[in-house]
Amino acid sequence: MRNFSVGSNQLTGTIATELGAFTNAQHFNLASNELKAEGAEVVAHALESYDMLTDLDLSKNTIGEWGARHVAKALTLPARS
């Protein structure tokens, strides 16, 4: 799967438990899902194994600085496929 989009679905951090099934996605849209810092931390943990990801959209969520730091750290780690 190249594109994974669940934008504008009002998902919360619970979606992150299912993210492991999409590790080969290149484009990942989680925009407008009411994610907060805790949800971003869970998403970040899942993203650590995404080795093909080129585009991530977390716009219109309220992940804040803490959540953004977790996501940024996850995206700079080598993939653990």
N, C-alpha and C positions, 0 to 999 in steps of 0.2 A: 504494500500500500504506500503510495507516494504522498497522498494528501490525507490528513486527518483533521476534520473540522467539526467542532461541537460549539461553535460560536453562538452567542445569544440564546443559550438554553437555560440560563440561571442555575447552572451546576455549581456545586460547592466543592470543597476539598475531597468529597467522597469519590469523585470521578478519578482521582489520582490512583486509586487502587486498581483500576482497569488499564492504566496506561502501559503496562509492561507488554501488552499484546501488540503494540504499535511501534516497536523499536526501530523499524526500517522506514518510518515516515520521514519525508524530506520537508514537508510543509505541515505545520502544526498550529491550528487555530483554536485558542481557548478564550477568545475575546468575549467580553460582556457576559461573564458567567458568575459574577458576584464572588469571585475568589478573593480571599483575604490573605494575610501574611502566612497563616498556618496552612492554608490550602496551597500556597505557592511553595512552601517548604516541602510538602509532600510531592507536588509536581516536580520540583527540582530533584528530589531523590530519584524519581522515575526517569528523569531526563539523563541521568548519569550514564545510562546504557544506550542512549540514542546516538549511534555513530554516523547516521546519514542526514541528520537534521541540518537544514540550511535556513529555515525561516520559522520563527516562533512568534505568534501574536498573542500577547497577554493584555492588550489594550482594554480599556474600560472595565478594569478590575481594580480593587483597592488593596493591592499586595503590599504597598508601602516600601520603605527603604529596606526593612528587614527581609521581606519576601524577595525583593529584587536582588539583594545580596546572595541569597540562597540560590536563586536561579542562575545568576552570573557565575557563581562558583561551580555549579553543576555543568554549565556549558563550557567551562575551561578545563575540566577534567578529561583525561583520555577515556574513551568509551570502554566499557567492560562487557562487550557482547557476549 
